[in-house]
Amino acid sequence: MNRIQTYIINLEKSVVRKEYMNDLLRAYSFLDIHYVKGVEGKKLSESEISERFDKDRCLKRYGRALSLGEIGCTFSHRECYEKLLSTSSDYALILEDDIHLMRDLSELQSLSFDNILDNSKPTILFLSGDYWYLNHERQQSVVSVFSAVGSYAYFINRAAAKCILSIKRPYYTADDWMVYKTLGVRLKAVRPYLIDANVDMDLLGSDVLQDQWGINRKLMSCKNVLESYTTALMKRVLSGIGHFESKIRVINNKVVS
């Protein structure tokens, strides 16, 4: 297979994280690794955020303001999409810099990316867990996804990157996959999943600091409140029939149940 264009989001100050990722991925020579300078939200001015981010639409969607870290994370992922479109590559692997490998990434070499990430259809393929899936694709290791949590390990093709960047002023978190679905982006995932977020590592900690998560329906628009209830119901149904790929937590470099 050809080398896979791989973008790792890394803040300029996070030298230890970069070294960690270099060591983690050193064995996988089929990954063509490029570090993308992450956007540090707390360094963005208020005028820059207002110009580049739609706060009013964000409030209607989540019922709360996003933290500076969340906004920076969204901008960082968009930087990766722009970088992909500046190349001739058909797709790219996007990684955040605090991942943990659950399985050997050499398994990627058995996947038919030309079919899975066919640019005639905007597509995202998750390598992470915590997703609700609808059915298996012809290739048994790939499933069709309804919704997912997390943005730390996924493939994106050029068509999907163009769709997402068509929103000039984002108003969403980097992992609000339901927004992307409204643009026509289809979601898929490798099952069982390959990569987890390595949370609470003594070595790394978190670069996305915040005191709020989720949504506040009291301040959301009626449309988004209805969508949130519908999505929650669908997730419950899929979980009930065993169509939820739950991730295993990795804390301080140890797998915990």
ChimeraX attribute file (.defattr): number of C-alpha atoms within 10 A of each C-alpha:
attribute: neighborCount
match mode: 1-to-1
recipient: residues
	/A:1	10
	/A:2	8
	/A:3	12
	/A:4	20
	/A:5	19
	/A:6	21
	/A:7	26
	/A:8	24
	/A:9	24
	/A:10	23
	/A:11	18
	/A:12	14
	/A:13	11
	/A:14	13
	/A:15	11
	/A:16	12
	/A:17	20
	/A:18	19
	/A:19	11
	/A:20	16
	/A:21	19
	/A:22	13
	/A:23	10
	/A:24	13
	/A:25	14
	/A:26	11
	/A:27	11
	/A:28	13
	/A:29	11
	/A:30	17
	/A:31	18
	/A:32	14
	/A:33	19
	/A:34	13
	/A:35	17
	/A:36	21
	/A:37	16
	/A:38	22
	/A:39	22
	/A:40	21
	/A:41	21
	/A:42	14
	/A:43	11
	/A:44	14
	/A:45	10
	/A:46	9
	/A:47	9
	/A:48	10
	/A:49	16
	/A:50	13
	/A:51	11
	/A:52	14
	/A:53	19
	/A:54	15
	/A:55	19
	/A:56	13
	/A:57	17
	/A:58	18
	/A:59	19
	/A:60	21
	/A:61	25
	/A:62	24
	/A:63	20
	/A:64	20
	/A:65	20
	/A:66	21
	/A:67	18
	/A:68	19
	/A:69	19
	/A:70	22
	/A:71	25
	/A:72	24
	/A:73	24
	/A:74	23
	/A:75	22
	/A:76	24
	/A:77	26
	/A:78	17
	/A:79	18
	/A:80	26
	/A:81	23
	/A:82	15
	/A:83	14
	/A:84	23
	/A:85	17
	/A:86	10
	/A:87	11
	/A:88	8
	/A:89	12
	/A:90	18
	/A:91	27
	/A:92	25
	/A:93	23
	/A:94	25
	/A:95	24
	/A:96	22
	/A:97	26
	/A:98	24
	/A:99	20
	/A:100	22
	/A:101	16
	/A:102	17
	/A:103	12
	/A:104	10
	/A:105	16
	/A:106	11
	/A:107	9
	/A:108	15
	/A:109	13
	/A:110	9
	/A:111	14
	/A:112	12
	/A:113	17
	/A:114	10
	/A:115	10
	/A:116	18
	/A:117	24
	/A:118	16
	/A:119	16
	/A:120	11
	/A:121	15
	/A:122	23
	/A:123	26
	/A:124	28
	/A:125	23
	/A:126	30
	/A:127	25
	/A:128	29
	/A:129	24
	/A:130	17
	/A:131	25
	/A:132	25
	/A:133	24
	/A:134	14
	/A:135	14
	/A:136	16
	/A:137	13
	/A:138	8
	/A:139	12
	/A:140	10
	/A:141	14
	/A:142	22
	/A:143	23
	/A:144	18
	/A:145	22
	/A:146	22
	/A:147	22
	/A:148	23
	/A:149	15
	/A:150	18
	/A:151	21
	/A:152	24
	/A:153	21
	/A:154	20
	/A:155	23
	/A:156	24
	/A:157	27
	/A:158	26
	/A:159	21
	/A:160	26
	/A:161	25
	/A:162	15
	/A:163	17
	/A:164	19
	/A:165	14
	/A:166	11
	/A:167	11
	/A:168	10
	/A:169	16
	/A:170	20
	/A:171	24
	/A:172	23
	/A:173	21
	/A:174	21
	/A:175	18
	/A:176	16
	/A:177	20
	/A:178	18
	/A:179	16
	/A:180	21
	/A:181	19
	/A:182	10
	/A:183	14
	/A:184	15
	/A:185	22
	/A:186	20
	/A:187	22
	/A:188	28
	/A:189	28
	/A:190	23
	/A:191	18
	/A:192	17
	/A:193	22
	/A:194	21
	/A:195	23
	/A:196	23
	/A:197	24
	/A:198	22
	/A:199	17
	/A:200	14
	/A:201	15
	/A:202	10
	/A:203	12
	/A:204	16
	/A:205	14
	/A:206	14
	/A:207	17
	/A:208	15
	/A:209	13
	/A:210	12
	/A:211	6
	/A:212	11
	/A:213	12
	/A:214	9
	/A:215	16
	/A:216	16
	/A:217	18
	/A:218	12
	/A:219	15
	/A:220	20
	/A:221	16
	/A:222	13
	/A:223	10
	/A:224	16
	/A:225	20
	/A:226	13
	/A:227	14
	/A:228	18
	/A:229	12
	/A:230	12
	/A:231	15
	/A:232	13
	/A:233	12
	/A:234	15
	/A:235	19
	/A:236	15
	/A:237	14
	/A:238	17
	/A:239	16
	/A:240	10
	/A:241	8
	/A:242	11
	/A:243	19
	/A:244	22
	/A:245	19
	/A:246	14
	/A:247	18
	/A:248	16
	/A:249	16
	/A:250	20
	/A:251	15
	/A:252	15
	/A:253	14
	/A:254	11
	/A:255	12
	/A:256	9
	/A:257	7
